[in-house]
Amino acid sequence: MTGNNSITDKDAPLLDGSSSEKSKMSIPVEVRYTDMDTNGHMFFGNYFTLFDTAFLKYLNIIGCSYDWFLSNNLNFYYVEAKSQFKSSIKFEDEIFVEVDVASTGKTSFTTSFKAINKTNNCLAAFGHIVSVVVNLKTEKPAPLPEELIEAFK
């Protein structure tokens, strides 16, 4: 990474949605006009929308979609989110979000994200979200299902 946030081929996500590391996956995410602020850049809060959209696509790919959670009497709550801006995103930029489940606990998991702007080959933002798995009916923390832990691998 250079001072201008340019990325090298080594840092860039693979276009086919795969990743050079088994636990990571690079997901294309569309930038919407409604994501922009009056300066013509993505509104800072919408970086979390990028992360959330990529994560839900990731869950579908690994076979543990949101519907899978519900059918197993589970849900998950985002309890912490952090994003650090590195460079701007503009409407119609080609964005890939690298998703990696960085750690798992008994009832929670932390997902890290890296938003890469392929239009200008720059890192746009990075961050993480901590999720707690809960029982759908009681809304109390529930153990991570073994199937989910295996899918994360």
C-alpha positions, 0 to 999 in steps of 0.5 A, a space after each residue: 500500500 502506498 501513501 495514495 492508497 493505491 493497491 497492488 495486484 496482490 492486494 486486489 480482490 479477484 474478479 471471480 468472487 474468489 480469494 487467494 485465501 480460503 476464508 476470505 471472499 471478494 464480493 462485488 457491490 453496486 454503488 447506488 445514486 442514493 448512496 451519494 452525498 451532496 459532494 458527489 461522494 458516498 455518504 460516510 454512513 453508507 460504507 456500513 451498507 456496503 459491508 452489510 450488503 457484501 456480508 449478506 451475499 457472503 452468507 448466501 454463497 456459503 449456504 447460511 443465508 438469512 433464511 437459513 438462520 430463521 429456519 434454525 430459529 436464529 437471528 443475528 444482531 450487529 452489536 458493534 461496527 467500525 469503518 475507516 475511510 481511506 478514499 472516496 467512492 463515486 457513483 458507478 465506481 466498481 466496488 468489491 468488498 473483501 469479507 472475512 470472518 476474522 474470529 468466532 466466539 461462543 455466541 458471536 463472530 467478527 467479520 472484517 471488511 475491505 472495500 476496494 475501488 477497482 475503478 481507481 485501484 484504491 482502498 476505499 474503506 476497511 472495518 469490522 462488524 461484531 454479530 451476536 447470534 440470538 434465539 429467534 423467539 427469546 432474543 437471547 444469545 445462542 451458541 453458534 451452530 456447528 454448521 455455521 462455524 464450518 461454513 465460515 472455514 
